């Protein structure tokens, strides 16, 4: 039975071009995404969104809130609580300004796309409610990039709670993809008093779902996902609470995962090191639907 692994139908042509030296890889843009967890009586559930069918990339695929870094967050100090920027730089494998920008992106994108804000008026508090016209106006300004995240925190008198995040894994979009991201995945727990909503213009549906249930639906071909999403879901199934997952985050390996492709006769073998389940054999001469997974 076909599973729900997604890949762009143009990849075979781009892989051949890269191998022939006629395709220059795009420099990946730094990005962050957050696996937001909430405890229930039967274990934690994770917040996921389904990308709209009109999206140019990964249409219909389930993912987590996330997006690219705002360059303005590199060079301005923001209200900050939790581990220092130097600690985050060491953890993420970047310099201090980049670490700040990546953590800011994780918190900002979660607010922009899910309405959940990991920030508070003091280093040991979190805002309890982010609904209402004023909050929505600020969120819209962030989405439009009319307001930087640092300016937003200053305006609200808030500090970013970096201690509420755990760096989980890092994936880099393959060299043969036109839209490339160097993405750090974080885990976080839904703050008390806050609730999620579908605030993203890129999603047509959001769900709270047990990681094991989402993974089973992927295996049946019912939910479409990219490799990083299903890989992290499988990893989350080992934890019985959100706190357990957060406690495990500091020990996680952040060595980047980067897909590789090699030509074997008339076929292309696509693989992700350390993740054998995603190895695929793609025909070199045909364009398949991204829903067709018969090559596994």
Secondary structure by P-SEA (a helix, b strand, c coil): cccbbbbbcaaaaaaaaaaaccccccccccbbbbbbbbbccccbbbbbbbccccccccccccccccccccccccccccccccccaaaaaaaacccaaaaaaaaaaaaaaaaaccccccccccccccccccccaaaaaaaaaaaaccccaaaaaaaacbbbccccccccbbbbcccccccccbbbbbbbccccccccccccccccccccccaaaaaaaaaaccccccaaaaaaaaaacccccaaaaaaacccccccbbbbbbbbcccbbbbbcccccccbbbbbccccccccccccc
